[in-house]
Amino acid sequence: MRRIITFLAAVVALTAVALGSTARAADDRRLVLVTLDGLPWQEVFHGADRERAANRDFVHEIDDVRRRFVTPADRAAALMPFLNGVVARDGVLIGDRDHGSCAKVSNEMWFSYPGYNEILTGKPDPRIRSNEHGPNANVSFLEWVNRRPGFRGKVRALGSWDHFEDIINAGRSGVPVNDGWDDLPARTPAEARLADFARWSPRLWPTVRLDAITHGYALETLKRDKPRVLFVSYGETDDFAHEGRYDMMLDAAQRTDGYIAELWRTLQADPAYRGKTTLIVTTDHGRGEGAPDAWKHHGKPLHKGSDAIWIGAIGRGVAAGAKPEGCVSQSQIAATALTVLGEDWTAFDPQAGQPLPILTGR
Ligand SMILES: [Zn+2]
């Protein structure tokens, strides 16, 4: 009898250890959310548009663009090898409307602030009608999770566009936001070089810094701060498109795909992140379609089709190859993010869009 009791005690102890380690693993889930501003699904899934890439109104170095983006047999892989390769194969890539996959925004604006608000808060807010909306009254999932046990002080946000201080309401949320041309910390030698690089760089747009700067700070943030939740927003794709520079938009899309690949490699090489981290990649809005120069712009109601977006996900908790039915919404990203972090999204906001049907449930 004593032997049986000893045996049972050992089983109970071992089970407790096993449960404890499961709980610890669950407690250490991490998320990296990346956005590329206004990059249309057509380029993500088809690569460069042949006609646009040959139009001298939109492209300065036609031969260079043809060689890099049009001649390759797989134009999508030539433009965005990481999204179309690793993410599409080992994760999920939604939004190829030519092959029965669809994603859209739910807001009625189809431009940036309403889009980022929808991504980060899980629902559209009809009161947000301008990019100059100011500090956001809504609570993002970043702010909410930053108050949860185990996440406090472990949430970071970086953006090329200087409006993220407002969108995430840095003043209220307690989430550190690094964005725009003036936010150039120099806590390490690497950051000091980035700050120099920013000051030496062309200030192409006063409100959007070059993505290389944002990317450099993102890598330093991963290395130094090891946040459990990291949001990185790249901006160049939208700004070059507004200027009608299709060549530069393609160049930015390819470069940013490389940034995302580098983020993923960095996560896989770090025991703090490897096997524990989910990467979600998306865009705030699409671009117009139809007329030859419709791609330059976006916004409702003038620019038809610019509510179309795409969403990619890979890593912990993502069911590789999942194919959601119907058209998923940008408003589902916040709940998806919280679910992969092991948090109850209904406690965040029961009105938020439901998690995307792409998760393993573990
Ligand atoms: Zn725009």
Boltz pocket constraint, residues with backbone or C-beta under 6 A from the ligand:
constraints:
  - pocket:
      binder: B
      contacts: [[A, 38], [A, 111], [A, 112], [A, 238], [A, 239], [A, 242], [A, 298]]
      max_distance: 6.0
